[in-house]
Amino acid sequence: MTAPAIEVKGLTKRYGSAGHGVVALDDVSFSIPAGTVFGLLGPNGAGKTTLIKVLTGISDISAGDATVAGYDVRTQSMAVRSHIGWVAAEVILDDDFTARENLWLQAKLQSLPDWEPRADLLLKYFALYDRADDKVSQFSTGMRKKLEIALALLHQPDVIFMDEPTIGLDVGTRRMLWDIVTGVHREFGVTVLLTTHYIEEADALCDQIAIIDFGKVVAQGTPSELKARVHGDVIALETSRPIDVPRLTAIPGVQDVRPQGNEWMIRATTAEAVLPSLLAAVPAETVRRISIEKPSLETVFLELTGHRLGQDEPMRDIRKFYAQMRQVRK
């Protein structure tokens, strides 16, 4: 049996002293098979970037164990770094250098001998060979992202970490990058750990997904396995005044009713069967909006965490979290 590309057991990251600090990662465990794309899905501030920093040896571990490419993150951090690539959300290219010069600099930083043939292969693969001697400042966003991934692949890593690689990109560039991630994974045989807060991105790219919220992994599995956890549909109902919850829960087929900001989230066996009785139970003049969601990763996340990705309330909690961290570090 092939060893996992990444294995994490009971990983905890705490800022500050035990009992008084802030827990950014709380007893996280998962295993990533070699040669797969693994997605870490969660809102901003959930702990995704912290986890990558821990796994790449940038940040220390408070408790638990982790191995990357077969090397212990605690005791063999330099070996880990020599077997991984990293594509960050922020641009790491030198705009005053050409594409080839950026690859040259990367080779020098990693002490790579005979790097030119590999660089040429990557430039051709990413359709940048004809622009290899142009300054990066002249490149489009998509071309820059391609070059960043080429830099990450130059030393032939076993694992690539992609931390929110499509954040801030337009839809077309994001879709192009999805194709690149899929192609890189297959063409170069690398394992990809992708962090994202885009539901559709995780669904489209990942063989396995772990959903993380407030530092805890609340579920993991294939996209199909996660969707199968949601039995029924979700009806989102926005009204101009509070509704009679007991009356709604008494409707045959309604499994759960919970407030969600200005909406009411109603889980039902099938929306089509419940809607007539639901609309009859709510005064028509109070209904502002109604929508139906079939089982998806969005409904899985809502079911498991009680909120949506990007919802305002969790963002306020995240700001509070970072304020606490700043206090701890003083």
NUSE-244422 format. One line per 8 residues: number of its first residue (from 1); their letters; for each residue y, z, x of C-alpha. Coordinates in nm, 4 decimals, m for minus. Example, Ala and Ser with C-alpha at 12.3 -4.5 7.8 and 13.67 -1.06 7.14 Angstrom:
2
1) AS) m0.4500,0.7800,1.2300  m0.1060,0.7140,1.3670
! end
This chain:
330
1) MTAPAIEV) 0.0000,0.0000,0.0000  0.3456,m0.0945,0.1330  0.5722,0.2020,0.2035  0.8811,0.2330,m0.0219  1.1999,0.0815,0.1170  1.3897,0.3904,0.0026  1.2461,0.7237,m0.1067  1.4589,1.0100,m0.2329
9) KGLTKRYG) 1.3218,1.3541,m0.3229  1.5298,1.6338,m0.4719  1.8472,1.5067,m0.3060  2.1507,1.7281,m0.3576  2.5015,1.6851,m0.2210  2.7396,1.9763,m0.2561  3.1025,1.9984,m0.1486  3.1993,2.3539,m0.0595
17) SAGHGVVA) 2.9857,2.6671,m0.0428  2.6817,2.7295,m0.2637  2.7832,2.8841,m0.5928  3.1491,2.7932,m0.5481  3.1455,2.4255,m0.4579  3.1200,2.1046,m0.6526  2.7811,1.9354,m0.6909  2.8217,1.5580,m0.6559
25) LDDVSFSI) 2.4457,1.4822,m0.6552  2.2078,1.7133,m0.8371  1.8352,1.7033,m0.7507  1.8154,1.3212,m0.7445  1.4722,1.1620,m0.6962  1.3542,0.7999,m0.7024  1.1464,0.5512,m0.5052  1.2404,0.1866,m0.4418
33) PAGTVFGL) 0.9581,m0.0593,m0.3649  1.0216,m0.2952,m0.0743  1.1495,m0.6396,m0.1688  1.3064,m0.5431,m0.5019  1.6559,m0.5154,m0.6470  1.7201,m0.1573,m0.7581  2.0232,m0.0760,m0.9687  2.2099,0.2533,m0.9836
41) LGPNGAGK) 2.3979,0.2374,m1.3128  2.6666,0.4855,m1.4057  3.0381,0.5371,m1.4698  3.3004,0.5829,m1.2000  3.2591,0.9280,m1.0491  2.8903,0.9598,m1.1410  2.7806,0.9931,m0.7765  2.6809,0.6348,m0.6930
49) TTLIKVLT) 2.8991,0.5922,m0.3837  2.8220,0.9460,m0.2693  2.4523,0.8599,m0.2804  2.5050,0.5505,m0.0658  2.7065,0.7522,0.1862  2.4245,1.0043,0.2082  2.1534,0.7385,0.2433  2.3461,0.5558,0.5160
57) GISDISAG) 2.4084,0.8735,0.7159  2.7842,0.8795,0.6590  2.7614,1.2062,0.4654  2.5176,1.4913,0.5235  2.2527,1.6161,0.2790  2.2893,1.9599,0.1228  1.9267,1.9765,0.0046  1.6270,1.7486,m0.0406
65) DATVAGYD) 1.4897,1.4602,0.1647  1.5414,1.0857,0.1926  1.3960,0.7995,0.3926  1.5360,0.4472,0.4286  1.3260,0.1666,0.5792  1.0749,0.4341,0.6791  1.3265,0.6461,0.8734  1.4388,0.9985,0.7891
73) VRTQSMAV) 1.8055,1.0022,0.6924  1.8573,1.3514,0.8371  1.6919,1.3101,1.1764  1.6905,0.9340,1.2376  2.0295,0.8241,1.1084  2.0893,0.5750,1.3928  1.7564,0.4048,1.3235  1.8478,0.3916,0.9541
81) RSHIGWVA) 2.1785,0.2214,1.0322  2.0114,m0.0408,1.2492  1.7873,m0.1435,0.9572  2.0470,m0.1621,0.6787  2.3413,m0.3760,0.5718  2.6308,m0.2651,0.3529  2.8543,m0.4661,0.1211  3.1354,m0.2415,m0.0026
89) AEVILDDD) 3.3689,m0.2865,m0.2969  3.6600,m0.3088,m0.0528  3.7075,m0.6158,0.1676  3.6007,m0.5496,0.5290  3.6869,m0.8882,0.6797  3.9571,m0.9589,0.9376  4.1902,m1.2132,0.7769  4.3312,m1.3246,1.1121
97) FTARENLW) 3.9836,m1.4234,1.2355  3.7860,m1.7299,1.1388  3.4536,m1.6952,0.9600  3.2684,m1.7468,1.2892  3.4910,m1.4960,1.4684  3.4161,m1.2363,1.2007  3.0456,m1.2957,1.2624  3.1052,m1.2726,1.6390
105) LQAKLQSL) 3.2798,m0.9377,1.5950  2.9943,m0.8102,1.3809  2.7458,m0.9187,1.6471  2.9458,m0.7380,1.9172  2.9660,m0.4179,1.7109  2.5896,m0.4244,1.6668  2.5102,m0.5432,2.0219  2.3185,m0.8450,1.8925
113) PDWEPRAD) 2.1960,m1.0949,2.1542  2.1546,m1.4612,2.0656  2.3306,m1.4173,1.7339  2.4681,m1.7723,1.7031  2.1577,m1.9414,1.5510  2.1359,m1.6693,1.2873  2.5098,m1.7033,1.2176  2.4779,m2.0800,1.1736
121) LLLKYFAL) 2.1836,m2.0330,0.9370  2.3842,m1.7900,0.7231  2.6960,m2.0074,0.7236  2.4890,m2.3010,0.6024  2.3059,m2.0933,0.3423  2.6339,m1.9704,0.1934  2.7947,m2.3177,0.2127  3.0555,m2.1957,0.4625
129) YDRADDKV) 2.9494,m2.4003,0.7654  3.2228,m2.6611,0.7183  3.4811,m2.3816,0.7022  3.3409,m2.1740,0.9881  3.6487,m2.2268,1.2068  3.9058,m2.1644,0.9332  4.0848,m1.8318,0.9101  3.9498,m1.6010,0.6410
137) SQFSTGMR) 4.3018,m1.5629,0.5002  4.2578,m1.9175,0.3635  3.9332,m1.8321,0.1799  3.8929,m1.7824,m0.1926  3.7598,m1.4521,m0.3256  3.4151,m1.6036,m0.3731  3.4059,m1.7366,m0.0164  3.5128,m1.3993,0.1208
145) KKLEIALA) 3.2330,m1.2259,m0.0699  2.9819,m1.4760,0.0668  3.1021,m1.4085,0.4211  3.0802,m1.0320,0.3677  2.7161,m1.0680,0.2657  2.6543,m1.2958,0.5653  2.7887,m1.0205,0.7930  2.5570,m0.7691,0.6272
153) LLHQPDVI) 2.2581,m0.9997,0.6874  2.3402,m1.0968,1.0463  2.1151,m0.8361,1.2102  1.8256,m0.9077,0.9691  1.8223,m0.5715,0.7883  1.5383,m0.4450,0.5727  1.7710,m0.2980,0.3102  2.1173,m0.3960,0.1867
161) FMDEPTIG) 2.3405,m0.1524,0.0000  2.5865,m0.3195,m0.2374  2.8385,m0.0684,m0.3681  3.0159,m0.2068,m0.6766  3.0267,m0.5550,m0.5150  3.1748,m0.7313,m0.8187  3.4421,m0.4803,m0.9176  3.7761,m0.6496,m0.9804
169) LDVGTRRM) 3.6307,m1.0006,m0.9734  3.6891,m1.2575,m1.2456  3.3947,m1.3513,m1.4653  3.3204,m1.6783,m1.2844  3.3172,m1.5190,m0.9381  3.1078,m1.2307,m1.0661  2.8460,m1.4702,m1.2052  2.8444,m1.6599,m0.8765
177) LWDIVTGV) 2.7804,m1.3360,m0.6905  2.4917,m1.2557,m0.9268  2.3269,m1.5820,m0.8218  2.3881,m1.4950,m0.4574  2.2315,m1.1490,m0.4892  1.9229,m1.2956,m0.6544  1.8974,m1.5716,m0.3934  1.9496,m1.3402,m0.0944
185) HREFGVTV) 1.6829,m1.1042,m0.2179  1.4307,m1.3857,m0.2472  1.5308,m1.5982,0.0520  1.5630,m1.3207,0.3098  1.3114,m1.0727,0.1691  1.5504,m0.7782,0.1746  1.5516,m0.4804,m0.0583  1.8820,m0.4452,m0.2444
193) LLTTHYIE) 2.0253,m0.1192,m0.3763  2.3080,m0.2183,m0.6096  2.5505,0.0282,m0.7656  2.7398,m0.0844,m1.0732  2.9047,0.0326,m1.3917  2.8576,m0.3075,m1.5556  2.5711,m0.2911,m1.8066  2.5139,m0.6677,m1.8106
201) EADALCDQ) 2.5060,m0.6810,m1.4305  2.2290,m0.4227,m1.4044  2.0331,m0.5945,m1.6814  2.0626,m0.9386,m1.5216  1.9885,m0.8500,m1.1594  1.7705,m0.5435,m1.1312  1.3939,m0.5046,m1.1228  1.4340,m0.1273,m1.1621
209) IAIIDFGK) 1.7314,0.0793,m1.2788  1.8217,0.4454,m1.2448  2.0904,0.5696,m1.4829  2.3086,0.8338,m1.3194  2.5649,1.0533,m1.4932  2.7592,1.3436,m1.3435  2.5370,1.3452,m1.0361  2.2050,1.3509,m1.2208
217) VVAQGTPS) 1.9531,1.0707,m1.2716  1.8870,1.0862,m1.6451  1.6391,0.7960,m1.6682  1.4811,0.5214,m1.4617  1.2530,0.2257,m1.5144  1.2642,m0.1496,m1.5662  1.5330,m0.2800,m1.8037  1.2613,m0.3431,m2.0640
225) ELKARVHG) 1.1167,0.0066,m2.0253  1.4581,0.1658,m2.0641  1.5408,m0.0383,m2.3734  1.2069,0.0622,m2.5276  1.3236,0.4249,m2.5178  1.5702,0.3517,m2.7961  1.3891,0.3394,m3.1269  1.6146,0.1729,m3.3783
233) DVIALETS) 1.9664,0.0355,m3.3995  2.3051,0.1964,m3.3469  2.5783,0.1489,m3.6061  2.9304,0.2217,m3.4842  3.1532,0.3217,m3.7753  3.5252,0.3858,m3.7387  3.7003,0.5507,m4.0331  4.0540,0.6616,m4.1123
241) RPIDVPRL) 3.9409,1.0134,m4.2018  3.6373,1.2379,m4.1396  3.3160,1.1453,m4.3143  3.0554,1.3529,m4.4964  2.7929,1.3822,m4.2222  2.5239,1.5567,m4.4330  2.5533,1.2786,m4.6904  2.4960,1.0159,m4.4220
249) TAIPGVQD) 2.2051,1.1973,m4.2603  2.0369,1.2155,m4.6010  2.0229,0.8356,m4.6243  1.6635,0.7131,m4.5727  1.6332,0.5503,m4.2309  1.9264,0.7351,m4.0703  1.7957,0.9276,m3.7691  2.1102,1.0769,m3.6233
257) VRPQGNEW) 2.4881,1.0888,m3.6753  2.7194,1.1949,m3.3960  3.0955,1.1769,m3.3373  3.2098,0.9415,m3.0599  3.5858,0.9622,m3.0173  3.7359,0.7949,m3.3258  3.3964,0.6571,m3.4255  3.0731,0.7804,m3.5737
265) MIRATTAE) 2.7578,0.6661,m3.4001  2.4748,0.6340,m3.6509  2.1220,0.5757,m3.5230  1.8965,0.4105,m3.7782  1.5465,0.2642,m3.7938  1.6977,m0.0751,m3.8787  2.0637,m0.1409,m3.9449  1.9897,m0.4005,m4.2129
273) AVLPSLLA) 1.7926,m0.1486,m4.4217  2.0504,0.1290,m4.3917  2.3814,m0.0586,m4.4255  2.3905,m0.0942,m4.8081  2.3404,0.2813,m4.8612  2.5744,0.3645,m4.5750  2.8588,0.1546,m4.7146  2.8028,0.3025,m5.0573
281) AVPAETVR) 2.8367,0.6542,m4.9123  3.1671,0.5874,m4.7354  3.4840,0.5016,m4.9308  3.5619,0.1371,m4.8546  3.9336,0.2016,m4.7992  3.8544,0.4431,m4.5126  3.6456,0.1940,m4.3111  3.8409,0.0473,m4.0210
289) RISIEKPS) 3.5591,m0.1130,m3.8283  3.1827,m0.1342,m3.8307  2.9486,m0.2903,m3.5763  2.5765,m0.3008,m3.5045  2.4111,m0.2679,m3.1666  2.0489,m0.3615,m3.1148  1.8547,m0.1798,m2.8389  2.0235,m0.2539,m2.5039
297) LETVFLEL) 2.1073,m0.0724,m2.1833  2.4371,0.0206,m2.3491  2.2573,0.1990,m2.6319  2.0177,0.3574,m2.3814  2.3123,0.4976,m2.1853  2.4775,0.6196,m2.5049  2.1534,0.7778,m2.6234  2.0928,0.9602,m2.2954
305) TGHRLGQD) 2.4449,1.0722,m2.2077  2.6269,1.0951,m2.5393  2.9065,0.8638,m2.4238  2.9679,0.5028,m2.3277  3.0363,0.3653,m1.9841  3.4119,0.3553,m1.9326  3.4913,0.5845,m2.2238  3.8194,0.7752,m2.1890
313) EPMRDIRK) 3.6798,1.1255,m2.2204  3.4412,1.1019,m1.9244  3.7260,0.9603,m1.7150  3.9259,1.2754,m1.7822  3.6242,1.4767,m1.6704  3.6032,1.2656,m1.3542  3.9678,1.3338,m1.2703  3.8945,1.7046,m1.3158
321) FYAQMRQV) 3.5902,1.6675,m1.0890  3.7936,1.5168,m0.8056  4.0649,1.7791,m0.8498  3.7950,2.0440,m0.8059  3.6686,1.8703,m0.4922  4.0173,1.8704,m0.3423  4.0446,2.2437,m0.4088  3.7077,2.3062,m0.2450
329) RK) 3.8059,2.1118,0.0677  4.1315,2.3052,0.1201
! end
